[in-house]
Amino acid sequence: MTRVNLFLLFAVVASALYLVQVQYQSRRLYAEIEKAQNESRKLETDHERLQVAKRAQATPARVERLARDQLQMRAATPAITQYVTLEGVAAAQGGTP
């Protein structure tokens, strides 16, 4: 009878220790999930902020201003536009159209 009691006592202690270990792992995993969710929210916020900044950088007025200021580009007008015709291309090549 005492062997059965000792075996049952050992089984109860082992199951209690296993329960404590499982609860510890559960809490640790829950904390990791919370940390990952917080990181995910932070990354989503950063992504939205970067999307807004990207849209602000690509506005037509800003692109035009940069082209004018940094690249010294100007708007095309009929006075500075050169038109290429088929006859002009043939004459430049020395043949007939």
Backbone torsions as a table, in degrees:
resi	resn	phi	psi	omega
1	MET	NA	-37.1	-178.2
2	THR	-69.2	-30.9	177.2
3	ARG	-65.8	-39.3	178.4
4	VAL	-65.1	-43.2	178.6
5	ASN	-62.8	-44.1	178.3
6	LEU	-63.7	-40.5	178.2
7	PHE	-63.7	-43.9	178.4
8	LEU	-65.0	-39.2	177.3
9	LEU	-62.8	-44.7	177.7
10	PHE	-61.7	-41.3	179.3
11	ALA	-63.8	-41.2	179.2
12	VAL	-65.7	-45.2	179.7
13	VAL	-63.9	-43.9	180.0
14	ALA	-62.9	-42.6	179.8
15	SER	-68.6	-34.3	177.2
16	ALA	-66.1	-43.8	177.7
17	LEU	-64.2	-39.7	177.8
18	TYR	-63.8	-40.5	178.4
19	LEU	-62.3	-42.5	178.5
20	VAL	-62.9	-43.2	180.0
21	GLN	-63.5	-42.9	-179.8
22	VAL	-64.6	-41.6	178.2
23	GLN	-64.4	-40.3	178.2
24	TYR	-62.0	-47.1	178.6
25	GLN	-62.2	-39.8	179.2
26	SER	-61.4	-45.4	179.0
27	ARG	-65.2	-40.4	179.2
28	ARG	-64.2	-44.0	178.6
29	LEU	-66.1	-37.9	177.3
30	TYR	-63.6	-40.8	177.5
31	ALA	-64.2	-39.5	177.2
32	GLU	-65.0	-39.4	177.7
33	ILE	-63.0	-45.3	178.3
34	GLU	-60.1	-42.8	179.1
35	LYS	-62.8	-43.2	179.5
36	ALA	-65.8	-38.8	178.3
37	GLN	-66.6	-39.2	176.8
38	ASN	-64.0	-41.9	177.9
39	GLU	-64.0	-39.6	178.3
40	SER	-62.9	-44.4	177.5
41	ARG	-61.6	-40.4	179.4
42	LYS	-64.1	-43.3	179.3
43	LEU	-65.8	-37.8	177.3
44	GLU	-64.2	-41.1	178.1
45	THR	-63.6	-44.7	178.1
46	ASP	-62.2	-40.4	179.7
47	HIS	-62.7	-45.3	178.4
48	GLU	-62.1	-42.0	179.7
49	ARG	-63.0	-42.2	179.0
50	LEU	-67.5	-34.9	176.5
51	GLN	-64.0	-41.4	178.1
52	VAL	-64.8	-43.2	178.9
53	ALA	-64.0	-38.8	178.9
54	LYS	-63.3	-44.4	178.1
55	ARG	-63.8	-36.7	179.7
56	ALA	-67.9	-35.3	-179.9
57	GLN	-71.7	-25.4	-173.9
58	ALA	-100.3	18.4	178.8
59	THR	-68.0	144.2	-178.6
60	PRO	-57.6	-38.3	-179.7
61	ALA	-64.4	-40.9	-179.9
62	ARG	-67.6	-42.3	179.4
63	VAL	-63.2	-42.6	178.8
64	GLU	-63.5	-42.8	179.8
65	ARG	-63.1	-44.2	177.9
66	LEU	-63.5	-40.2	179.0
67	ALA	-63.8	-39.7	-179.3
68	ARG	-72.0	-44.7	-174.1
69	ASP	-79.7	-49.8	-173.0
70	GLN	-88.5	-33.8	-176.8
71	LEU	-102.6	-0.3	-178.5
72	GLN	51.8	40.1	177.4
73	MET	-87.4	157.7	177.7
74	ARG	-139.2	163.7	-178.7
75	ALA	-70.0	144.4	178.9
76	ALA	-79.0	127.0	177.0
77	THR	-119.0	160.7	178.4
78	PRO	-59.9	-26.3	-178.7
79	ALA	-68.8	-29.6	-177.6
80	ILE	-108.5	5.1	-178.2
81	THR	-88.1	132.2	175.4
82	GLN	-107.5	128.4	-178.6
83	TYR	-102.1	135.3	179.7
84	VAL	-101.8	127.2	177.9
85	THR	-113.3	163.8	-179.8
86	LEU	-65.7	-36.8	178.5
87	GLU	-65.5	-39.8	179.9
88	GLY	-65.3	-36.2	179.5
89	VAL	-68.7	-42.2	-179.5
90	ALA	-66.0	-40.0	179.8
91	ALA	-67.0	-37.3	179.2
92	ALA	-67.5	-30.3	180.0
93	GLN	-87.1	-9.5	178.2
94	GLY	84.4	16.2	-179.2
95	GLY	-122.1	-167.7	178.0
96	THR	-110.1	152.9	-178.4
97	PRO	-70.7	NA	NA
